[in-house]
Amino acid sequence: MKTFHAAIEVMPHDNLLDPQGKAVGGSMKNLGLPEIGNVRIGKHITLQVEAADKKTAEAKVDEACRKLLANLVMEKYSFTVTEG
């Protein structure tokens, strides 16, 4: 078995309202940063996977995202898997 590291990004779907991102984006003006807008807030998750190969590790990470880490009704996800 090899050890793989996964970096997962979970974000709200583009067509859904992101109240947390909207609040942070609105605060940028109060901080003197009016150039910053369209803020979207999500989750960054890292984890370690023990698997025979990279393809198997990616399948396990995808399954974890679909079953637990992302709410597919409201969120999308992407990930990278590296050996090491």
PDB file of N, CA, C and O in Angstrom:
ATOM      1  N   MET A   1       0.833  -1.190   0.000  1.00  0.00           N
ATOM      2  CA  MET A   1       0.000   0.000   0.000  1.00  0.00           C
ATOM      3  C   MET A   1       0.872   1.246   0.000  1.00  0.00           C
ATOM      4  O   MET A   1       1.939   1.294   0.611  1.00  0.00           O
ATOM      5  N   LYS A   2       0.383   2.234  -0.698  1.00  0.00           N
ATOM      6  CA  LYS A   2       1.070   3.520  -0.767  1.00  0.00           C
ATOM      7  C   LYS A   2       0.234   4.557  -0.028  1.00  0.00           C
ATOM      8  O   LYS A   2      -0.966   4.381   0.184  1.00  0.00           O
ATOM      9  N   THR A   3       0.891   5.628   0.353  1.00  0.00           N
ATOM     10  CA  THR A   3       0.215   6.737   1.020  1.00  0.00           C
ATOM     11  C   THR A   3       0.012   7.874   0.026  1.00  0.00           C
ATOM     12  O   THR A   3       0.943   8.275  -0.673  1.00  0.00           O
ATOM     13  N   PHE A   4      -1.192   8.380  -0.030  1.00  0.00           N
ATOM     14  CA  PHE A   4      -1.536   9.502  -0.904  1.00  0.00           C
ATOM     15  C   PHE A   4      -2.127  10.618  -0.060  1.00  0.00           C
ATOM     16  O   PHE A   4      -2.752  10.376   0.972  1.00  0.00           O
ATOM     17  N   HIS A   5      -1.918  11.844  -0.518  1.00  0.00           N
ATOM     18  CA  HIS A   5      -2.481  13.018   0.146  1.00  0.00           C
ATOM     19  C   HIS A   5      -3.474  13.666  -0.809  1.00  0.00           C
ATOM     20  O   HIS A   5      -3.196  13.832  -1.997  1.00  0.00           O
ATOM     21  N   ALA A   6      -4.629  14.029  -0.277  1.00  0.00           N
ATOM     22  CA  ALA A   6      -5.658  14.667  -1.090  1.00  0.00           C
ATOM     23  C   ALA A   6      -5.914  16.076  -0.571  1.00  0.00           C
ATOM     24  O   ALA A   6      -5.939  16.315   0.636  1.00  0.00           O
ATOM     25  N   ALA A   7      -6.102  16.992  -1.495  1.00  0.00           N
ATOM     26  CA  ALA A   7      -6.516  18.364  -1.194  1.00  0.00           C
ATOM     27  C   ALA A   7      -7.864  18.564  -1.877  1.00  0.00           C
ATOM     28  O   ALA A   7      -7.972  18.462  -3.099  1.00  0.00           O
ATOM     29  N   ILE A   8      -8.872  18.845  -1.090  1.00  0.00           N
ATOM     30  CA  ILE A   8     -10.250  18.923  -1.581  1.00  0.00           C
ATOM     31  C   ILE A   8     -10.776  20.337  -1.394  1.00  0.00           C
ATOM     32  O   ILE A   8     -10.600  20.937  -0.334  1.00  0.00           O
ATOM     33  N   GLU A   9     -11.417  20.865  -2.418  1.00  0.00           N
ATOM     34  CA  GLU A   9     -12.084  22.166  -2.357  1.00  0.00           C
ATOM     35  C   GLU A   9     -13.577  21.937  -2.509  1.00  0.00           C
ATOM     36  O   GLU A   9     -14.017  21.325  -3.482  1.00  0.00           O
ATOM     37  N   VAL A  10     -14.357  22.422  -1.558  1.00  0.00           N
ATOM     38  CA  VAL A  10     -15.813  22.326  -1.610  1.00  0.00           C
ATOM     39  C   VAL A  10     -16.348  23.752  -1.634  1.00  0.00           C
ATOM     40  O   VAL A  10     -16.055  24.551  -0.746  1.00  0.00           O
ATOM     41  N   MET A  11     -17.138  24.062  -2.666  1.00  0.00           N
ATOM     42  CA  MET A  11     -17.665  25.416  -2.841  1.00  0.00           C
ATOM     43  C   MET A  11     -19.159  25.371  -3.124  1.00  0.00           C
ATOM     44  O   MET A  11     -19.663  24.380  -3.652  1.00  0.00           O
ATOM     45  N   PRO A  12     -19.873  26.445  -2.772  1.00  0.00           N
ATOM     46  CA  PRO A  12     -21.290  26.495  -3.134  1.00  0.00           C
ATOM     47  C   PRO A  12     -21.430  26.520  -4.660  1.00  0.00           C
ATOM     48  O   PRO A  12     -20.574  27.063  -5.359  1.00  0.00           O
ATOM     49  N   HIS A  13     -22.508  25.931  -5.166  1.00  0.00           N
ATOM     50  CA  HIS A  13     -22.767  26.016  -6.606  1.00  0.00           C
ATOM     51  C   HIS A  13     -22.823  27.487  -7.017  1.00  0.00           C
ATOM     52  O   HIS A  13     -23.278  28.335  -6.249  1.00  0.00           O
ATOM     53  N   ASP A  14     -22.360  27.782  -8.228  1.00  0.00           N
ATOM     54  CA  ASP A  14     -22.296  29.159  -8.707  1.00  0.00           C
ATOM     55  C   ASP A  14     -23.651  29.853  -8.708  1.00  0.00           C
ATOM     56  O   ASP A  14     -23.723  31.063  -8.492  1.00  0.00           O
ATOM     57  N   ASN A  15     -24.724  29.107  -8.946  1.00  0.00           N
ATOM     58  CA  ASN A  15     -26.041  29.725  -9.050  1.00  0.00           C
ATOM     59  C   ASN A  15     -26.745  29.881  -7.703  1.00  0.00           C
ATOM     60  O   ASN A  15     -27.883  30.350  -7.662  1.00  0.00           O
ATOM     61  N   LEU A  16     -26.099  29.498  -6.604  1.00  0.00           N
ATOM     62  CA  LEU A  16     -26.700  29.638  -5.282  1.00  0.00           C
ATOM     63  C   LEU A  16     -26.138  30.841  -4.545  1.00  0.00           C
ATOM     64  O   LEU A  16     -24.969  31.197  -4.699  1.00  0.00           O
ATOM     65  N   LEU A  17     -26.987  31.455  -3.750  1.00  0.00           N
ATOM     66  CA  LEU A  17     -26.571  32.565  -2.912  1.00  0.00           C
ATOM     67  C   LEU A  17     -25.577  32.067  -1.860  1.00  0.00           C
ATOM     68  O   LEU A  17     -25.752  30.991  -1.287  1.00  0.00           O
ATOM     69  N   ASP A  18     -24.550  32.848  -1.618  1.00  0.00           N
ATOM     70  CA  ASP A  18     -23.546  32.524  -0.597  1.00  0.00           C
ATOM     71  C   ASP A  18     -23.584  33.640   0.445  1.00  0.00           C
ATOM     72  O   ASP A  18     -22.822  34.600   0.328  1.00  0.00           O
ATOM     73  N   PRO A  19     -24.459  33.543   1.475  1.00  0.00           N
ATOM     74  CA  PRO A  19     -24.605  34.634   2.431  1.00  0.00           C
ATOM     75  C   PRO A  19     -23.315  34.977   3.172  1.00  0.00           C
ATOM     76  O   PRO A  19     -23.047  36.146   3.452  1.00  0.00           O
ATOM     77  N   GLN A  20     -22.524  33.963   3.485  1.00  0.00           N
ATOM     78  CA  GLN A  20     -21.261  34.227   4.184  1.00  0.00           C
ATOM     79  C   GLN A  20     -20.309  34.994   3.266  1.00  0.00           C
ATOM     80  O   GLN A  20     -19.666  35.950   3.700  1.00  0.00           O
ATOM     81  N   GLY A  21     -20.216  34.583   2.012  1.00  0.00           N
ATOM     82  CA  GLY A  21     -19.368  35.292   1.053  1.00  0.00           C
ATOM     83  C   GLY A  21     -19.856  36.710   0.820  1.00  0.00           C
ATOM     84  O   GLY A  21     -19.052  37.636   0.705  1.00  0.00           O
ATOM     85  N   LYS A  22     -21.185  36.888   0.747  1.00  0.00           N
ATOM     86  CA  LYS A  22     -21.749  38.221   0.549  1.00  0.00           C
ATOM     87  C   LYS A  22     -21.413  39.142   1.723  1.00  0.00           C
ATOM     88  O   LYS A  22     -21.078  40.309   1.522  1.00  0.00           O
ATOM     89  N   ALA A  23     -21.503  38.621   2.941  1.00  0.00           N
ATOM     90  CA  ALA A  23     -21.175  39.415   4.126  1.00  0.00           C
ATOM     91  C   ALA A  23     -19.704  39.819   4.129  1.00  0.00           C
ATOM     92  O   ALA A  23     -19.373  40.968   4.422  1.00  0.00           O
ATOM     93  N   VAL A  24     -18.831  38.883   3.805  1.00  0.00           N
ATOM     94  CA  VAL A  24     -17.397  39.185   3.774  1.00  0.00           C
ATOM     95  C   VAL A  24     -17.106  40.180   2.654  1.00  0.00           C
ATOM     96  O   VAL A  24     -16.339  41.125   2.844  1.00  0.00           O
ATOM     97  N   GLY A  25     -17.718  39.969   1.481  1.00  0.00           N
ATOM     98  CA  GLY A  25     -17.522  40.907   0.372  1.00  0.00           C
ATOM     99  C   GLY A  25     -17.973  42.307   0.730  1.00  0.00           C
ATOM    100  O   GLY A  25     -17.305  43.283   0.387  1.00  0.00           O
ATOM    101  N   GLY A  26     -19.108  42.417   1.421  1.00  0.00           N
ATOM    102  CA  GLY A  26     -19.590  43.730   1.857  1.00  0.00           C
ATOM    103  C   GLY A  26     -18.662  44.388   2.860  1.00  0.00           C
ATOM    104  O   GLY A  26     -18.531  45.612   2.872  1.00  0.00           O
ATOM    105  N   SER A  27     -18.020  43.598   3.697  1.00  0.00           N
ATOM    106  CA  SER A  27     -17.095  44.136   4.696  1.00  0.00           C
ATOM    107  C   SER A  27     -15.814  44.675   4.070  1.00  0.00           C
ATOM    108  O   SER A  27     -15.139  45.513   4.667  1.00  0.00           O
ATOM    109  N   MET A  28     -15.479  44.208   2.887  1.00  0.00           N
ATOM    110  CA  MET A  28     -14.256  44.678   2.234  1.00  0.00           C
ATOM    111  C   MET A  28     -14.290  46.186   2.020  1.00  0.00           C
ATOM    112  O   MET A  28     -13.270  46.859   2.170  1.00  0.00           O
ATOM    113  N   LYS A  29     -15.454  46.717   1.671  1.00  0.00           N
ATOM    114  CA  LYS A  29     -15.573  48.173   1.480  1.00  0.00           C
ATOM    115  C   LYS A  29     -15.283  48.906   2.774  1.00  0.00           C
ATOM    116  O   LYS A  29     -14.608  49.936   2.771  1.00  0.00           O
ATOM    117  N   ASN A  30     -15.796  48.373   3.899  1.00  0.00           N
ATOM    118  CA  ASN A  30     -15.560  48.999   5.204  1.00  0.00           C
ATOM    119  C   ASN A  30     -14.092  48.935   5.617  1.00  0.00           C
ATOM    120  O   ASN A  30     -13.637  49.739   6.431  1.00  0.00           O
ATOM    121  N   LEU A  31     -13.362  47.990   5.063  1.00  0.00           N
ATOM    122  CA  LEU A  31     -11.936  47.841   5.377  1.00  0.00           C
ATOM    123  C   LEU A  31     -11.046  48.627   4.425  1.00  0.00           C
ATOM    124  O   LEU A  31      -9.820  48.537   4.492  1.00  0.00           O
ATOM    125  N   GLY A  32     -11.673  49.401   3.534  1.00  0.00           N
ATOM    126  CA  GLY A  32     -10.897  50.173   2.571  1.00  0.00           C
ATOM    127  C   GLY A  32     -10.419  49.334   1.395  1.00  0.00           C
ATOM    128  O   GLY A  32      -9.420  49.673   0.761  1.00  0.00           O
ATOM    129  N   LEU A  33     -11.115  48.251   1.097  1.00  0.00           N
ATOM    130  CA  LEU A  33     -10.736  47.371  -0.007  1.00  0.00           C
ATOM    131  C   LEU A  33     -11.904  47.212  -0.988  1.00  0.00           C
ATOM    132  O   LEU A  33     -12.366  46.093  -1.210  1.00  0.00           O
ATOM    133  N   PRO A  34     -12.386  48.312  -1.576  1.00  0.00           N
ATOM    134  CA  PRO A  34     -13.549  48.228  -2.459  1.00  0.00           C
ATOM    135  C   PRO A  34     -13.276  47.463  -3.756  1.00  0.00           C
ATOM    136  O   PRO A  34     -14.210  47.095  -4.469  1.00  0.00           O
ATOM    137  N   GLU A  35     -12.000  47.225  -4.061  1.00  0.00           N
ATOM    138  CA  GLU A  35     -11.645  46.490  -5.281  1.00  0.00           C
ATOM    139  C   GLU A  35     -11.977  45.009  -5.182  1.00  0.00           C
ATOM    140  O   GLU A  35     -12.049  44.322  -6.201  1.00  0.00           O
ATOM    141  N   ILE A  36     -12.181  44.512  -3.971  1.00  0.00           N
ATOM    142  CA  ILE A  36     -12.426  43.092  -3.761  1.00  0.00           C
ATOM    143  C   ILE A  36     -13.929  42.843  -3.721  1.00  0.00           C
ATOM    144  O   ILE A  36     -14.653  43.463  -2.942  1.00  0.00           O
ATOM    145  N   GLY A  37     -14.380  41.937  -4.561  1.00  0.00           N
ATOM    146  CA  GLY A  37     -15.803  41.616  -4.604  1.00  0.00           C
ATOM    147  C   GLY A  37     -16.020  40.188  -5.049  1.00  0.00           C
ATOM    148  O   GLY A  37     -15.065  39.441  -5.258  1.00  0.00           O
ATOM    149  N   ASN A  38     -17.277  39.810  -5.193  1.00  0.00           N
ATOM    150  CA  ASN A  38     -17.672  38.473  -5.628  1.00  0.00           C
ATOM    151  C   ASN A  38     -16.986  37.397  -4.781  1.00  0.00           C
ATOM    152  O   ASN A  38     -16.428  36.435  -5.309  1.00  0.00           O
ATOM    153  N   VAL A  39     -17.037  37.576  -3.474  1.00  0.00           N
ATOM    154  CA  VAL A  39     -16.409  36.648  -2.539  1.00  0.00           C
ATOM    155  C   VAL A  39     -17.296  35.414  -2.398  1.00  0.00           C
ATOM    156  O   VAL A  39     -18.506  35.535  -2.204  1.00  0.00           O
ATOM    157  N   ARG A  40     -16.702  34.240  -2.494  1.00  0.00           N
ATOM    158  CA  ARG A  40     -17.387  32.963  -2.271  1.00  0.00           C
ATOM    159  C   ARG A  40     -16.594  32.222  -1.200  1.00  0.00           C
ATOM    160  O   ARG A  40     -15.366  32.164  -1.256  1.00  0.00           O
ATOM    161  N   ILE A  41     -17.288  31.667  -0.243  1.00  0.00           N
ATOM    162  CA  ILE A  41     -16.615  30.981   0.854  1.00  0.00           C
ATOM    163  C   ILE A  41     -16.980  29.501   0.827  1.00  0.00           C
ATOM    164  O   ILE A  41     -18.148  29.132   0.703  1.00  0.00           O
ATOM    165  N   GLY A  42     -15.962  28.673   0.944  1.00  0.00           N
ATOM    166  CA  GLY A  42     -16.167  27.230   0.929  1.00  0.00           C
ATOM    167  C   GLY A  42     -15.291  26.563   1.972  1.00  0.00           C
ATOM    168  O   GLY A  42     -14.942  27.161   2.991  1.00  0.00           O
ATOM    169  N   LYS A  43     -14.941  25.310   1.699  1.00  0.00           N
ATOM    170  CA  LYS A  43     -14.124  24.531   2.632  1.00  0.00           C
ATOM    171  C   LYS A  43     -12.908  23.977   1.897  1.00  0.00           C
ATOM    172  O   LYS A  43     -12.989  23.596   0.729  1.00  0.00           O
ATOM    173  N   HIS A  44     -11.790  23.940   2.596  1.00  0.00           N
ATOM    174  CA  HIS A  44     -10.587  23.274   2.099  1.00  0.00           C
ATOM    175  C   HIS A  44     -10.312  22.124   3.060  1.00  0.00           C
ATOM    176  O   HIS A  44     -10.160  22.330   4.264  1.00  0.00           O
ATOM    177  N   ILE A  45     -10.250  20.917   2.517  1.00  0.00           N
ATOM    178  CA  ILE A  45     -10.075  19.722   3.340  1.00  0.00           C
ATOM    179  C   ILE A  45      -8.839  18.971   2.842  1.00  0.00           C
ATOM    180  O   ILE A  45      -8.660  18.790   1.637  1.00  0.00           O
ATOM    181  N   THR A  46      -8.006  18.543   3.756  1.00  0.00           N
ATOM    182  CA  THR A  46      -6.880  17.683   3.388  1.00  0.00           C
ATOM    183  C   THR A  46      -7.039  16.365   4.126  1.00  0.00           C
ATOM    184  O   THR A  46      -7.527  16.323   5.255  1.00  0.00           O
ATOM    185  N   LEU A  47      -6.621  15.296   3.475  1.00  0.00           N
ATOM    186  CA  LEU A  47      -6.673  13.989   4.119  1.00  0.00           C
ATOM    187  C   LEU A  47      -5.633  13.069   3.509  1.00  0.00           C
ATOM    188  O   LEU A  47      -5.054  13.362   2.463  1.00  0.00           O
ATOM    189  N   GLN A  48      -5.410  11.969   4.174  1.00  0.00           N
ATOM    190  CA  GLN A  48      -4.435  10.968   3.751  1.00  0.00           C
ATOM    191  C   GLN A  48      -5.182   9.685   3.420  1.00  0.00           C
ATOM    192  O   GLN A  48      -6.121   9.308   4.121  1.00  0.00           O
ATOM    193  N   VAL A  49      -4.763   9.017   2.353  1.00  0.00           N
ATOM    194  CA  VAL A  49      -5.405   7.782   1.911  1.00  0.00           C
ATOM    195  C   VAL A  49      -4.344   6.707   1.712  1.00  0.00           C
ATOM    196  O   VAL A  49      -3.302   6.954   1.105  1.00  0.00           O
ATOM    197  N   GLU A  50      -4.614   5.535   2.221  1.00  0.00           N
ATOM    198  CA  GLU A  50      -3.764   4.376   1.963  1.00  0.00           C
ATOM    199  C   GLU A  50      -4.430   3.587   0.836  1.00  0.00           C
ATOM    200  O   GLU A  50      -5.572   3.149   0.978  1.00  0.00           O
ATOM    201  N   ALA A  51      -3.726   3.404  -0.278  1.00  0.00           N
ATOM    202  CA  ALA A  51      -4.299   2.699  -1.426  1.00  0.00           C
ATOM    203  C   ALA A  51      -3.192   2.046  -2.237  1.00  0.00           C
ATOM    204  O   ALA A  51      -2.019   2.394  -2.105  1.00  0.00           O
ATOM    205  N   ALA A  52      -3.580   1.099  -3.074  1.00  0.00           N
ATOM    206  CA  ALA A  52      -2.617   0.376  -3.904  1.00  0.00           C
ATOM    207  C   ALA A  52      -2.039   1.264  -5.002  1.00  0.00           C
ATOM    208  O   ALA A  52      -0.873   1.121  -5.372  1.00  0.00           O
ATOM    209  N   ASP A  53      -2.864   2.194  -5.529  1.00  0.00           N
ATOM    210  CA  ASP A  53      -2.401   3.066  -6.610  1.00  0.00           C
ATOM    211  C   ASP A  53      -3.202   4.365  -6.595  1.00  0.00           C
ATOM    212  O   ASP A  53      -4.172   4.508  -5.850  1.00  0.00           O
ATOM    213  N   LYS A  54      -2.776   5.308  -7.433  1.00  0.00           N
ATOM    214  CA  LYS A  54      -3.394   6.633  -7.450  1.00  0.00           C
ATOM    215  C   LYS A  54      -4.856   6.575  -7.882  1.00  0.00           C
ATOM    216  O   LYS A  54      -5.695   7.283  -7.326  1.00  0.00           O
ATOM    217  N   LYS A  55      -5.162   5.746  -8.857  1.00  0.00           N
ATOM    218  CA  LYS A  55      -6.540   5.639  -9.346  1.00  0.00           C
ATOM    219  C   LYS A  55      -7.471   5.178  -8.222  1.00  0.00           C
ATOM    220  O   LYS A  55      -8.576   5.703  -8.081  1.00  0.00           O
ATOM    221  N   THR A  56      -7.044   4.225  -7.442  1.00  0.00           N
ATOM    222  CA  THR A  56      -7.844   3.743  -6.317  1.00  0.00           C
ATOM    223  C   THR A  56      -7.990   4.821  -5.257  1.00  0.00           C
ATOM    224  O   THR A  56      -9.070   4.997  -4.694  1.00  0.00           O
ATOM    225  N   ALA A  57      -6.912   5.541  -4.980  1.00  0.00           N
ATOM    226  CA  ALA A  57      -6.963   6.630  -4.005  1.00  0.00           C
ATOM    227  C   ALA A  57      -7.952   7.706  -4.464  1.00  0.00           C
ATOM    228  O   ALA A  57      -8.739   8.208  -3.661  1.00  0.00           O
ATOM    229  N   GLU A  58      -7.913   8.057  -5.749  1.00  0.00           N
ATOM    230  CA  GLU A  58      -8.849   9.058  -6.274  1.00  0.00           C
ATOM    231  C   GLU A  58     -10.292   8.588  -6.150  1.00  0.00           C
ATOM    232  O   GLU A  58     -11.179   9.382  -5.839  1.00  0.00           O
ATOM    233  N   ALA A  59     -10.530   7.313  -6.389  1.00  0.00           N
ATOM    234  CA  ALA A  59     -11.888   6.767  -6.260  1.00  0.00           C
ATOM    235  C   ALA A  59     -12.370   6.857  -4.818  1.00  0.00           C
ATOM    236  O   ALA A  59     -13.536   7.168  -4.576  1.00  0.00           O
ATOM    237  N   LYS A  60     -11.500   6.591  -3.870  1.00  0.00           N
ATOM    238  CA  LYS A  60     -11.870   6.675  -2.452  1.00  0.00           C
ATOM    239  C   LYS A  60     -12.156   8.110  -2.040  1.00  0.00           C
ATOM    240  O   LYS A  60     -13.106   8.364  -1.300  1.00  0.00           O
ATOM    241  N   VAL A  61     -11.340   9.057  -2.513  1.00  0.00           N
ATOM    242  CA  VAL A  61     -11.566  10.473  -2.194  1.00  0.00           C
ATOM    243  C   VAL A  61     -12.885  10.936  -2.809  1.00  0.00           C
ATOM    244  O   VAL A  61     -13.658  11.641  -2.161  1.00  0.00           O
ATOM    245  N   ASP A  62     -13.141  10.547  -4.044  1.00  0.00           N
ATOM    246  CA  ASP A  62     -14.395  10.917  -4.694  1.00  0.00           C
ATOM    247  C   ASP A  62     -15.588  10.369  -3.909  1.00  0.00           C
ATOM    248  O   ASP A  62     -16.582  11.069  -3.715  1.00  0.00           O
ATOM    249  N   GLU A  63     -15.488   9.134  -3.464  1.00  0.00           N
ATOM    250  CA  GLU A  63     -16.573   8.530  -2.682  1.00  0.00           C
ATOM    251  C   GLU A  63     -16.788   9.287  -1.367  1.00  0.00           C
ATOM    252  O   GLU A  63     -17.928   9.523  -0.968  1.00  0.00           O
ATOM    253  N   ALA A  64     -15.700   9.665  -0.699  1.00  0.00           N
ATOM    254  CA  ALA A  64     -15.809  10.420   0.550  1.00  0.00           C
ATOM    255  C   ALA A  64     -16.482  11.774   0.312  1.00  0.00           C
ATOM    256  O   ALA A  64     -17.293  12.222   1.123  1.00  0.00           O
ATOM    257  N   CYS A  65     -16.142  12.412  -0.794  1.00  0.00           N
ATOM    258  CA  CYS A  65     -16.757  13.704  -1.120  1.00  0.00           C
ATOM    259  C   CYS A  65     -18.250  13.533  -1.369  1.00  0.00           C
ATOM    260  O   CYS A  65     -19.058  14.296  -0.841  1.00  0.00           O
ATOM    261  N   ARG A  66     -18.617  12.546  -2.162  1.00  0.00           N
ATOM    262  CA  ARG A  66     -20.025  12.329  -2.504  1.00  0.00           C
ATOM    263  C   ARG A  66     -20.855  11.911  -1.298  1.00  0.00           C
ATOM    264  O   ARG A  66     -22.009  12.320  -1.167  1.00  0.00           O
ATOM    265  N   LYS A  67     -20.276  11.099  -0.415  1.00  0.00           N
ATOM    266  CA  LYS A  67     -21.042  10.544   0.692  1.00  0.00           C
ATOM    267  C   LYS A  67     -21.046  11.408   1.953  1.00  0.00           C
ATOM    268  O   LYS A  67     -21.979  11.326   2.753  1.00  0.00           O
ATOM    269  N   LEU A  68     -20.010  12.238   2.140  1.00  0.00           N
ATOM    270  CA  LEU A  68     -19.893  12.939   3.419  1.00  0.00           C
ATOM    271  C   LEU A  68     -19.413  14.388   3.327  1.00  0.00           C
ATOM    272  O   LEU A  68     -19.990  15.268   3.965  1.00  0.00           O
ATOM    273  N   LEU A  69     -18.383  14.641   2.555  1.00  0.00           N
ATOM    274  CA  LEU A  69     -17.714  15.942   2.639  1.00  0.00           C
ATOM    275  C   LEU A  69     -18.429  17.071   1.917  1.00  0.00           C
ATOM    276  O   LEU A  69     -18.250  18.234   2.278  1.00  0.00           O
ATOM    277  N   ALA A  70     -19.232  16.762   0.910  1.00  0.00           N
ATOM    278  CA  ALA A  70     -19.944  17.802   0.157  1.00  0.00           C
ATOM    279  C   ALA A  70     -21.434  17.493   0.134  1.00  0.00           C
ATOM    280  O   ALA A  70     -21.840  16.338   0.005  1.00  0.00           O
ATOM    281  N   ASN A  71     -22.232  18.528   0.260  1.00  0.00           N
ATOM    282  CA  ASN A  71     -23.682  18.409   0.088  1.00  0.00           C
ATOM    283  C   ASN A  71     -23.947  18.685  -1.387  1.00  0.00           C
ATOM    284  O   ASN A  71     -23.982  19.845  -1.799  1.00  0.00           O
ATOM    285  N   LEU A  72     -24.133  17.652  -2.178  1.00  0.00           N
ATOM    286  CA  LEU A  72     -24.198  17.798  -3.631  1.00  0.00           C
ATOM    287  C   LEU A  72     -25.390  18.617  -4.113  1.00  0.00           C
ATOM    288  O   LEU A  72     -25.392  19.079  -5.254  1.00  0.00           O
ATOM    289  N   VAL A  73     -26.384  18.802  -3.284  1.00  0.00           N
ATOM    290  CA  VAL A  73     -27.514  19.651  -3.653  1.00  0.00           C
ATOM    291  C   VAL A  73     -27.078  21.115  -3.707  1.00  0.00           C
ATOM    292  O   VAL A  73     -27.534  21.880  -4.556  1.00  0.00           O
ATOM    293  N   MET A  74     -26.189  21.489  -2.788  1.00  0.00           N
ATOM    294  CA  MET A  74     -25.791  22.888  -2.665  1.00  0.00           C
ATOM    295  C   MET A  74     -24.329  23.160  -3.005  1.00  0.00           C
ATOM    296  O   MET A  74     -23.947  24.314  -3.196  1.00  0.00           O
ATOM    297  N   GLU A  75     -23.515  22.125  -3.081  1.00  0.00           N
ATOM    298  CA  GLU A  75     -22.075  22.329  -3.230  1.00  0.00           C
ATOM    299  C   GLU A  75     -21.497  21.489  -4.364  1.00  0.00           C
ATOM    300  O   GLU A  75     -22.043  20.456  -4.753  1.00  0.00           O
ATOM    301  N   LYS A  76     -20.374  21.976  -4.876  1.00  0.00           N
ATOM    302  CA  LYS A  76     -19.573  21.235  -5.852  1.00  0.00           C
ATOM    303  C   LYS A  76     -18.209  21.001  -5.210  1.00  0.00           C
ATOM    304  O   LYS A  76     -17.842  21.677  -4.249  1.00  0.00           O
ATOM    305  N   TYR A  77     -17.466  20.041  -5.748  1.00  0.00           N
ATOM    306  CA  TYR A  77     -16.151  19.773  -5.177  1.00  0.00           C
ATOM    307  C   TYR A  77     -15.159  19.439  -6.284  1.00  0.00           C
ATOM    308  O   TYR A  77     -15.529  19.013  -7.378  1.00  0.00           O
ATOM    309  N   SER A  78     -13.909  19.645  -5.965  1.00  0.00           N
ATOM    310  CA  SER A  78     -12.798  19.228  -6.816  1.00  0.00           C
ATOM    311  C   SER A  78     -11.665  18.806  -5.882  1.00  0.00           C
ATOM    312  O   SER A  78     -11.612  19.221  -4.724  1.00  0.00           O
ATOM    313  N   PHE A  79     -10.762  17.976  -6.405  1.00  0.00           N
ATOM    314  CA  PHE A  79      -9.661  17.532  -5.561  1.00  0.00           C
ATOM    315  C   PHE A  79      -8.461  17.148  -6.405  1.00  0.00           C
ATOM    316  O   PHE A  79      -8.562  16.881  -7.602  1.00  0.00           O
ATOM    317  N   THR A  80      -7.314  17.133  -5.728  1.00  0.00           N
ATOM    318  CA  THR A  80      -6.088  16.613  -6.308  1.00  0.00           C
ATOM    319  C   THR A  80      -5.547  15.558  -5.342  1.00  0.00           C
ATOM    320  O   THR A  80      -5.679  15.679  -4.124  1.00  0.00           O
ATOM    321  N   VAL A  81      -4.942  14.533  -5.915  1.00  0.00           N
ATOM    322  CA  VAL A  81      -4.344  13.472  -5.120  1.00  0.00           C
ATOM    323  C   VAL A  81      -2.886  13.337  -5.545  1.00  0.00           C
ATOM    324  O   VAL A  81      -2.583  13.213  -6.732  1.00  0.00           O
ATOM    325  N   THR A  82      -1.996  13.361  -4.572  1.00  0.00           N
ATOM    326  CA  THR A  82      -0.568  13.210  -4.850  1.00  0.00           C
ATOM    327  C   THR A  82       0.000  12.104  -3.975  1.00  0.00           C
ATOM    328  O   THR A  82      -0.446  11.888  -2.848  1.00  0.00           O
ATOM    329  N   GLU A  83       0.986  11.415  -4.514  1.00  0.00           N
ATOM    330  CA  GLU A  83       1.637  10.350  -3.738  1.00  0.00           C
ATOM    331  C   GLU A  83       2.655  10.955  -2.805  1.00  0.00           C
ATOM    332  O   GLU A  83       3.329  11.928  -3.141  1.00  0.00           O
ATOM    333  N   GLY A  84       2.759  10.372  -1.639  1.00  0.00           N
ATOM    334  CA  GLY A  84       3.789  10.853  -0.727  1.00  0.00           C
ATOM    335  C   GLY A  84       3.316  10.824   0.632  1.00  0.00           C
ATOM    336  O   GLY A  84       4.050  11.195   1.549  1.00  0.00           O
TER     337      GLY A  84
END
